[in-house]
Amino acid sequence: MTSRLNPDDQKHVEEYLQLSQHRVERRPFRPWILLVVVLAVTIGLGLLSRLLSYLTL
């Protein structure tokens, strides 16, 4: 894909992206872990709401 920036601006962008603070190594995204966390939070909050309704009624 060609850039719409002029060559000088593109050079500045590439220099900016090469700085050390923009080179963060990240672990690969794992959607299954996110799904487990979301399910655990949903189930936990559901159980908490049932407990609170049991205690207040």
PyMOL commands that place a pseudoatom at each C-alpha (Angstrom):
pseudoatom trace, name=CA, resn=MET, resi=1, chain=A, elem=C, hetatm=0, pos=[0.000, 0.000, 0.000]
pseudoatom trace, name=CA, resn=THR, resi=2, chain=A, elem=C, hetatm=0, pos=[1.418, 3.349, -0.960]
pseudoatom trace, name=CA, resn=SER, resi=3, chain=A, elem=C, hetatm=0, pos=[1.609, 6.161, 1.549]
pseudoatom trace, name=CA, resn=ARG, resi=4, chain=A, elem=C, hetatm=0, pos=[-0.247, 9.410, 1.050]
pseudoatom trace, name=CA, resn=LEU, resi=5, chain=A, elem=C, hetatm=0, pos=[2.427, 11.277, 2.973]
pseudoatom trace, name=CA, resn=ASN, resi=6, chain=A, elem=C, hetatm=0, pos=[5.170, 13.105, 1.218]
pseudoatom trace, name=CA, resn=PRO, resi=7, chain=A, elem=C, hetatm=0, pos=[8.560, 11.373, 1.493]
pseudoatom trace, name=CA, resn=ASP, resi=8, chain=A, elem=C, hetatm=0, pos=[9.896, 13.729, 4.172]
pseudoatom trace, name=CA, resn=ASP, resi=9, chain=A, elem=C, hetatm=0, pos=[6.873, 13.209, 6.425]
pseudoatom trace, name=CA, resn=GLN, resi=10, chain=A, elem=C, hetatm=0, pos=[7.009, 9.464, 5.838]
pseudoatom trace, name=CA, resn=LYS, resi=11, chain=A, elem=C, hetatm=0, pos=[10.659, 9.486, 6.905]
pseudoatom trace, name=CA, resn=HIS, resi=12, chain=A, elem=C, hetatm=0, pos=[9.726, 11.258, 10.153]
pseudoatom trace, name=CA, resn=VAL, resi=13, chain=A, elem=C, hetatm=0, pos=[6.979, 8.722, 10.834]
pseudoatom trace, name=CA, resn=GLU, resi=14, chain=A, elem=C, hetatm=0, pos=[9.339, 5.794, 10.272]
pseudoatom trace, name=CA, resn=GLU, resi=15, chain=A, elem=C, hetatm=0, pos=[11.970, 7.347, 12.559]
pseudoatom trace, name=CA, resn=TYR, resi=16, chain=A, elem=C, hetatm=0, pos=[9.340, 7.901, 15.234]
pseudoatom trace, name=CA, resn=LEU, resi=17, chain=A, elem=C, hetatm=0, pos=[8.156, 4.301, 15.048]
pseudoatom trace, name=CA, resn=GLN, resi=18, chain=A, elem=C, hetatm=0, pos=[11.720, 3.002, 15.304]
pseudoatom trace, name=CA, resn=LEU, resi=19, chain=A, elem=C, hetatm=0, pos=[12.275, 4.626, 18.714]
pseudoatom trace, name=CA, resn=SER, resi=20, chain=A, elem=C, hetatm=0, pos=[12.784, 2.166, 21.571]
pseudoatom trace, name=CA, resn=GLN, resi=21, chain=A, elem=C, hetatm=0, pos=[9.633, 3.172, 23.474]
pseudoatom trace, name=CA, resn=HIS, resi=22, chain=A, elem=C, hetatm=0, pos=[7.529, 2.103, 20.482]
pseudoatom trace, name=CA, resn=ARG, resi=23, chain=A, elem=C, hetatm=0, pos=[9.073, -1.364, 20.279]
pseudoatom trace, name=CA, resn=VAL, resi=24, chain=A, elem=C, hetatm=0, pos=[7.207, -3.157, 23.027]
pseudoatom trace, name=CA, resn=GLU, resi=25, chain=A, elem=C, hetatm=0, pos=[7.261, -6.935, 22.863]
pseudoatom trace, name=CA, resn=ARG, resi=26, chain=A, elem=C, hetatm=0, pos=[3.810, -8.262, 23.582]
pseudoatom trace, name=CA, resn=ARG, resi=27, chain=A, elem=C, hetatm=0, pos=[2.601, -11.759, 24.211]
pseudoatom trace, name=CA, resn=PRO, resi=28, chain=A, elem=C, hetatm=0, pos=[0.279, -13.134, 21.547]
pseudoatom trace, name=CA, resn=PHE, resi=29, chain=A, elem=C, hetatm=0, pos=[-3.399, -12.434, 22.088]
pseudoatom trace, name=CA, resn=ARG, resi=30, chain=A, elem=C, hetatm=0, pos=[-5.243, -15.462, 23.479]
pseudoatom trace, name=CA, resn=PRO, resi=31, chain=A, elem=C, hetatm=0, pos=[-9.007, -15.149, 22.978]
pseudoatom trace, name=CA, resn=TRP, resi=32, chain=A, elem=C, hetatm=0, pos=[-9.737, -18.279, 25.044]
pseudoatom trace, name=CA, resn=ILE, resi=33, chain=A, elem=C, hetatm=0, pos=[-8.246, -16.713, 28.171]
pseudoatom trace, name=CA, resn=LEU, resi=34, chain=A, elem=C, hetatm=0, pos=[-10.374, -13.617, 27.624]
pseudoatom trace, name=CA, resn=LEU, resi=35, chain=A, elem=C, hetatm=0, pos=[-13.468, -15.803, 27.201]
pseudoatom trace, name=CA, resn=VAL, resi=36, chain=A, elem=C, hetatm=0, pos=[-12.715, -17.673, 30.442]
pseudoatom trace, name=CA, resn=VAL, resi=37, chain=A, elem=C, hetatm=0, pos=[-12.205, -14.411, 32.344]
pseudoatom trace, name=CA, resn=VAL, resi=38, chain=A, elem=C, hetatm=0, pos=[-15.442, -12.923, 30.996]
pseudoatom trace, name=CA, resn=LEU, resi=39, chain=A, elem=C, hetatm=0, pos=[-17.386, -16.090, 31.871]
pseudoatom trace, name=CA, resn=ALA, resi=40, chain=A, elem=C, hetatm=0, pos=[-15.863, -16.238, 35.361]
pseudoatom trace, name=CA, resn=VAL, resi=41, chain=A, elem=C, hetatm=0, pos=[-16.747, -12.607, 36.056]
pseudoatom trace, name=CA, resn=THR, resi=42, chain=A, elem=C, hetatm=0, pos=[-20.274, -13.069, 34.709]
pseudoatom trace, name=CA, resn=ILE, resi=43, chain=A, elem=C, hetatm=0, pos=[-20.879, -16.213, 36.772]
pseudoatom trace, name=CA, resn=GLY, resi=44, chain=A, elem=C, hetatm=0, pos=[-19.317, -14.632, 39.852]
pseudoatom trace, name=CA, resn=LEU, resi=45, chain=A, elem=C, hetatm=0, pos=[-21.468, -11.518, 39.624]
pseudoatom trace, name=CA, resn=GLY, resi=46, chain=A, elem=C, hetatm=0, pos=[-24.549, -13.654, 39.001]
pseudoatom trace, name=CA, resn=LEU, resi=47, chain=A, elem=C, hetatm=0, pos=[-23.846, -15.717, 42.105]
pseudoatom trace, name=CA, resn=LEU, resi=48, chain=A, elem=C, hetatm=0, pos=[-23.187, -12.566, 44.109]
pseudoatom trace, name=CA, resn=SER, resi=49, chain=A, elem=C, hetatm=0, pos=[-26.501, -11.061, 43.003]
pseudoatom trace, name=CA, resn=ARG, resi=50, chain=A, elem=C, hetatm=0, pos=[-28.346, -14.273, 43.963]
pseudoatom trace, name=CA, resn=LEU, resi=51, chain=A, elem=C, hetatm=0, pos=[-26.660, -14.239, 47.367]
pseudoatom trace, name=CA, resn=LEU, resi=52, chain=A, elem=C, hetatm=0, pos=[-27.557, -10.601, 47.928]
pseudoatom trace, name=CA, resn=SER, resi=53, chain=A, elem=C, hetatm=0, pos=[-31.169, -11.158, 46.872]
pseudoatom trace, name=CA, resn=TYR, resi=54, chain=A, elem=C, hetatm=0, pos=[-31.392, -14.175, 49.191]
pseudoatom trace, name=CA, resn=LEU, resi=55, chain=A, elem=C, hetatm=0, pos=[-30.023, -12.138, 52.114]
pseudoatom trace, name=CA, resn=THR, resi=56, chain=A, elem=C, hetatm=0, pos=[-32.319, -9.144, 51.545]
pseudoatom trace, name=CA, resn=LEU, resi=57, chain=A, elem=C, hetatm=0, pos=[-35.586, -10.990, 50.952]
for i in range(1, 57): cmd.bond("trace and resi %d" % i, "trace and resi %d" % (i + 1))
show_as sticks, trace
zoom trace
